[in-house]
Amino acid sequence: MMFNPEGRGLRKVMRERDEKVLRILWREARATGDLVKETGLRREDVLRILGELHERGIVDITEDYTMGSRRDIWSAKFDEAGFRRLMVRRVLRSLLEDWPEAKDVILEMMRGEAGRGP
């Protein structure tokens, strides 16, 4: 996972193309081919994005044989609010593990003392 403090919205934690795919999956589960058509991205790019999102625990894959041959159906594991909560947890956990002073800063911010100090 990347974190870009200058990013806006979901761009703080993902690339534009990842967001494009995830927003489609938030609306409804899709087959790989459908995602290629809807995003306008190359099939290889869509598969790479889906693989990365799957490794990060953000999307699920199921195999579907109802149309004859196998199709991979992708779905989001969380709605947008759930995804945002997951990202906050991951970012904060990472900061707290590596920077013990992060806890004090977070507490200061929660008390409204964010303007004090460096």
N, C-alpha and C positions, 0 to 999 in steps of 0.2 A: 504494500500500500504506500502511496505517496501522500504527502501533506504539503499543500501550497497555501500558506497563510494569506497571500495576496489574491488567491482565487476567489471567485464569487459563487455562492451556492454550492452545488455539488462539485464544482471544479476545484474546490479545496482538497478533494480526496480522489478525484478521477479525471481522466481525459474526456474531451468532448465526445469522442466516438463511443467511449464506454457508456457515457450518460445517455447517448442516443439509443443504444441497444437496451439499456436498463429501463428507460422510460417506456419503451414499447412493451417490455415484459411486465411492467406495472399495470398496464391496461389489460393484458391477457397473455396466457402462455402461447408460444409460437414455435413452429418448426424452423429449423435452420434456414431452409430455402425462403420461407416467408420473411425472415429477418433480413436476408440479403436484399430482397425486393424493397422492403420498407425503408431500410437505411440508405440504400444506394452504395453501400460498401462492398468491397470484393468478398467473395465467400471465405477466402483464407483469413481475411481481417476479422470477419464476423466470428469464425471459429476460434481464432486466437483470443478475441475479447471474451467470448463465452467461456473458453477454457480458463482464462485468468479469473473471471468472476466466479466460476465454479470452485477453483482452488481457494479463493478467498471466502468461500462459504456464503456467497450472495445469491447465486442461482442454483437451481436443481435441474437435472436432466432425467427424462424418462423415455423409454423406447416405446414406440407406437407401431403396431403392425396392422392397424385397421384398414389402411389403404393398400395393402398387399405387401410391398417391401417395407423394410424398417425405416422409420423416420425418428429423428431425435426431437423431442419436444422440450423446450426450455421454459422455465418459469422462475419468477422472482421468489425468493424465500421470505422476503419482507416487503411490506408496503413502504412508501417513501418515508413516512415517519419512523417506522421500525428500522429502516436502513440508516437514517440520520442518527438514531440512538446508538446503533451498533458502531458507527464510525466515531461518535463522541467517546464511547467506551474504549475503543481501540486506541485512539489518539491519547486520551488521558492516561490509560494504563501504561502505554509506552513511555510517556513523559515521566510518570511517577516511578517507573522502574529505573530509568536512567538518570533522572534529575530529582533527587530527594527534595530540593527546595521548591519544586513545582507544587507540592501540597500546600505550603505556606502561601504561595501566590494565589492559588485557587481559592483558598479560604479568605484571603484578603479581598479578592474580587467578589466573593459571595456576600461579604459584609459591606460592600460598597466602597472599599478602600483602594480600588484599582488605580486611582490617579497618583497614589503615593509611591515614591521610590522609583528606581530605574525600570 
